Amino acid sequence: MLSVLGAPSYTLHPITVYSAGTRDIIDTLRKVGRGKRLVVVSSGLTYPPPATHGFIADRIALPFLRNVIGKTMYADMRRMEELVRSSDDIAWTIMRPGRLFNAESVSNYRLDLNDPTQGYTSRVDLAAAMVAELDTTEHMHQAIAPTTTRR
């Protein structure tokens, strides 16, 4: 099961689509009882990333996005991730892409554990990485970050 649940934009209103939707998906996977494979999309900003983007980005811009503008969205993504991580009976993988952008085709994306080491992920690379995860257990019960070198 691939889950790309999402809110349409940043808002200060409460967001529950990630956690509530994922709870429903997990409940359904348990009822069906077979093929309990789940890949969910979160964000590279869900948790504070390592300080690698420079002073202004690491100390001002990214905390402002995570803790002010996107506060309710990232809080719900954290709830979703906690729910997924507590589901030991599900073969889950969490995807934490960088900032999404459009691209024409799949590139040689890279997978990092937990946090993106590059700032961007093309939407087509995220989709390719998600589909690839369905055929492997290499990253089971892990968060990974597909990233793309932006040209």
N, C-alpha and C positions, 0 to 999 in steps of 0.2 A: 504494500500500500504506500503510495506516495502522497504526501500531504503538503500542499502549498497554500494553506489557509493564510489569509492576511487581511489587515485593515486597509481601507482605501487611502488613508493619509494620516499624518500626525494630528492628534487631537488631545485636548485636555480632559475630554469626557472619558469615563471608564471604558476600557476595552477588555473583552473576554473571549473574542473569537478564537484566539490561539488555544487557550487552556480549555475552554468548553468544547470546542470542536475536536480537539485531540482526545479529550476524555471520552467523547462519543465514539471516536474511531477505535480507541483502545477497548472500550466496552464491546463494540461490535466484533473486533478481532478475537476477543475472548469467547464470545458466543459462537462464532463460526468455527473456531477451534483448529483451523488448519492454515498453514502459510502465514504464521504470525510474524510477518516482516513489515517493519514500519520505518520509513524515511521521512523526517519532518524538516521543514525549513525554519530556521530561526534567523539570527542576524549576527554579524561580527561585532555589533555594538551591544548585544544583550548583556554582556559582562564587560567590565573595563579591559580593553585589549592591552597587550604590552606596549610600553612607551617606545614606539619606533617611528612615529610620523613627524617628529619635530615638536618643539615647545608649544607653538600656537595650537596645532592640532591636538596634541596629547593633553595639554593643560586647560585649553579654553574651548575649542570648537567641538571635539568629540564629547567631553563631559556635558556641554550645553545641549547637544543633540540627545544624549542618553538620559540626562537628569532633568531637563526642562521641557524642550519641545516634544520629545518622544517618551516622556516619563511613563505615561499609562501604557503605551504600546510595549516598551521594553520590559515593564513590570509583568505584563501578561505573557510575554515570551519566556521570562524566567519561570513563571508558574507552569507554563507548558513544558519547559525543559525539566523542571522538578518532577512533574507527573510522569514524563517519559522515562526519566532516570529511575524512578521508583517501580517501574514495570519490568521486573526481572524475567517474567514469563514471555515477554515480547522481544524479538530480535530487532532492536531499534538502532538507528543511526541518526544523529542530529547534524544537519548541514548549517554552517554559519558562514555564508558568503560575505564578501566585501560589498561595497557599494555596487549596485547592479547597473549595467549599461547594455545597450543593444549592440549586437554584432551579427554579421552575415552567416558565419559558420563556426563550428567547434574549433577551438585552438588547442594547443598543448597546455591545458590547464594543469595546475598543480594542486595537490591535496595536502594541507597542513593539519596537524592535530590541534584541536580546540579553536585557535584564533587565526584569522587570515594574516599572512605575512606580507601580502600585497594589498593595496587598498581597494581593488576593483575585481568584480566577477561579472563576466558576460552572462546574460540570461540563458543563452544557448549552452554555455559551459556548465552552468548550474543544472540545467535539465539533463545534460549528458552525464554529469556526475551522479545525479540522483538515480537515473536509470541503471547506470553501471553498478550502483550499490545493491540493487535488487538481486544481482547474480553473485554476490560475494558475502562472506562473513568476516572479512578482514577488519572492518571497522565496526563490528557489532559492539554495542554498548559504549560507543565513543562519539564525541563531537569532532567533526572534521570541517575544514574550511576550504572549499574549492576557490581558487583565485586565478585570474587571467592577467597576463601582461597586457596592459592597455596600449594600443598603438596610436 
